[in-house]
C-alpha cells in the first residue's frame, strides 16, 4: 500500500479511519490470495474462497477408516457452499488443500424440519388459563407512583447541586 503523503508527519495515525482503511486493504489481499484457510461455517453457507482459475474444486468429507468421500466437484467459477449436513469437510483444488472446515447448524431451530407439521394448541387452552396469562398487573398504580417519586427525588437533588454551583460561581 502506497500513501501519497508522509504518515509520520500527518495526523493519520490518530484517526480511526486509518485503521479501517488498513483493515479493509488487508482483508482484500487475504480474500484474493490462494492459500490454505480454516473456517467454521454454517450448513449450506456460501464460502468465498480464492482459487486458481480453470481448475475444478473437490469437496470431500471424512468417511470410514480415515478415507475421504468426495461429495461434489465444482467448476472453478461455480459458487462454493458448505455441505447441507453438519460435519467436517475439506476443499481441494488438484492436490492443493484450500480449506479445512466444520459446518454446523447456526441455531438449534434450524435443524431438519422437513418432517415437521403445524399444530394448534390454543384450542386446548381453557378460558381461565387465557385469563391467567393475559391478566394485567394489579400493582400498576404502585409502580407508577414509585417511578414518579424516584423522578421527583432525582430532580430535587439535582436542582440543589445546580443552585449551589451558581452561588459558588457568583461569589468567585
matplotlib code that plots the C-alpha trace (Angstrom):
import matplotlib.pyplot as plt

x = [0.0, 1.5, 0.4, 0.7, 1.8, 4.1, 2.2, 4.6, 4.1, 0.3, -2.4, -3.5, -2.1, -4.6, -7.6, -9.8, -10.4, -6.8, -7.2, -10.4, -8.6, -5.7, -8.1, -10.1, -6.9, -5.5, -8.9, -9.0, -5.5, -6.4, -9.5, -7.5, -4.7, -4.9, -3.8, -4.9, -7.8, -9.5, -13.1, -16.1, -19.1, -22.8, -24.6, -25.2, -23.3, -21.7, -18.0, -15.9, -12.7, -9.8, -8.9, -6.9, -9.0, -9.7, -9.2, -12.2, -12.7, -13.3, -15.3, -14.7, -15.9, -14.2, -15.5, -14.8, -11.2, -10.0, -10.8, -12.1, -15.5, -15.9, -19.2, -19.1, -16.9, -17.4, -16.2, -13.7, -16.3, -19.1, -20.4, -19.0, -21.3, -20.7, -22.4, -26.1, -25.2, -23.2, -19.7, -16.1, -15.1, -12.2, -11.9, -9.0, -8.0, -6.0, -3.6, -3.6, -5.7, -7.5, -10.0, -10.5, -13.8, -16.5, -20.1, -22.8, -26.3, -26.2, -29.2, -31.0, -34.2, -32.5, -32.4, -34.0, -37.7, -38.8, -40.9, -42.4, -46.0, -48.0, -50.1, -52.6, -52.5, -54.6, -57.9, -56.9, -56.5, -59.4, -60.8, -59.3, -55.8, -56.2, -57.4, -54.5, -51.9, -53.4, -54.3, -52.9, -50.7, -52.9, -50.0, -49.5, -50.7, -48.0, -45.3, -46.4, -46.2, -42.8, -41.4, -42.8, -41.3, -37.9, -38.0, -39.0, -36.2, -33.7, -34.9, -34.8, -31.2, -30.0, -31.6, -29.9, -26.4, -27.1, -28.1, -25.0, -22.8, -24.5, -23.9, -20.2, -19.8, -21.4, -19.1, -15.9]
y = [0.0, 3.3, 6.6, 9.8, 11.6, 11.0, 9.2, 10.3, 14.0, 13.8, 13.1, 10.0, 7.8, 9.5, 8.9, 5.8, 5.9, 4.9, 1.7, 0.9, 1.7, -0.7, -3.4, -3.3, -3.3, -6.4, -8.1, -7.5, -9.0, -12.0, -12.7, -12.7, -14.9, -18.6, -20.3, -22.7, -21.5, -23.0, -21.9, -22.7, -22.5, -22.9, -25.6, -24.6, -21.3, -19.7, -19.8, -17.1, -19.0, -17.7, -20.3, -20.7, -20.2, -23.2, -26.0, -27.7, -27.9, -31.1, -31.2, -34.2, -35.4, -37.9, -41.4, -44.7, -45.7, -42.1, -42.2, -39.1, -39.4, -37.0, -35.2, -32.8, -31.4, -27.8, -25.9, -23.1, -20.4, -22.1, -20.9, -23.0, -23.9, -25.8, -29.2, -29.3, -31.9, -30.8, -32.2, -31.8, -31.3, -30.3, -28.4, -29.2, -27.8, -30.5, -31.7, -28.3, -28.2, -24.9, -25.3, -27.4, -26.6, -27.8, -27.0, -26.7, -25.6, -22.0, -22.3, -25.4, -24.1, -24.6, -28.3, -30.6, -29.6, -31.4, -33.9, -31.2, -30.3, -27.5, -27.8, -25.5, -25.9, -22.8, -24.8, -26.9, -23.9, -23.1, -19.7, -19.4, -20.2, -17.5, -15.1, -16.0, -15.4, -12.1, -10.7, -7.3, -6.4, -5.3, -3.3, -1.0, 2.2, 1.4, 1.1, 4.5, 6.3, 4.7, 5.8, 9.4, 9.5, 8.4, 11.0, 13.8, 12.8, 12.8, 16.2, 17.7, 16.6, 17.6, 21.1, 21.6, 21.0, 23.4, 26.1, 25.6, 25.8, 29.1, 30.5, 29.5, 31.0, 34.3, 34.6, 33.9]
z = [0.0, -1.0, 0.6, -1.3, 1.9, 4.9, 7.6, 10.3, 9.6, 9.3, 11.9, 10.0, 12.9, 15.3, 13.1, 13.4, 9.7, 9.0, 11.0, 9.0, 5.7, 6.6, 7.8, 4.5, 2.5, 4.2, 4.1, 0.3, 0.0, 2.1, 0.0, -3.2, -2.0, -3.0, 0.2, 2.9, 5.2, 8.2, 8.8, 11.0, 8.7, 8.9, 6.9, 3.3, 3.8, 0.8, 1.1, -0.7, -1.4, -3.5, -6.2, -9.3, -12.5, -14.7, -12.2, -10.5, -6.8, -4.9, -1.7, 0.5, 3.9, 6.1, 5.7, 7.4, 8.0, 7.5, 3.8, 2.1, 0.4, -2.5, -2.1, -5.0, -7.7, -8.5, -11.6, -10.9, -11.3, -9.5, -6.1, -3.3, -0.4, 2.8, 2.9, 4.0, 6.6, 9.7, 10.0, 8.8, 5.2, 3.0, -0.3, -2.6, -6.0, -7.6, -4.9, -3.1, 0.1, 0.2, 3.0, 6.1, 7.8, 10.1, 9.3, 12.0, 12.5, 13.4, 15.6, 17.0, 15.4, 12.0, 12.4, 9.8, 9.9, 6.7, 8.7, 11.0, 10.8, 12.3, 15.5, 17.0, 20.8, 21.5, 21.2, 24.2, 26.5, 28.8, 29.3, 32.8, 31.5, 28.9, 31.6, 33.9, 31.1, 30.0, 33.4, 33.9, 36.9, 39.8, 41.3, 38.3, 40.3, 42.9, 40.2, 38.6, 42.0, 42.8, 39.4, 39.9, 43.4, 42.1, 39.4, 41.8, 44.2, 41.5, 40.2, 43.8, 44.5, 41.0, 41.5, 44.8, 43.2, 40.4, 42.8, 44.9, 41.8, 40.8, 44.3, 44.2, 40.7, 41.8, 44.8, 42.8]

ax = plt.figure().add_subplot(projection="3d")
ax.plot(x, y, z, "-o")
ax.set_aspect("equal")
plt.show()
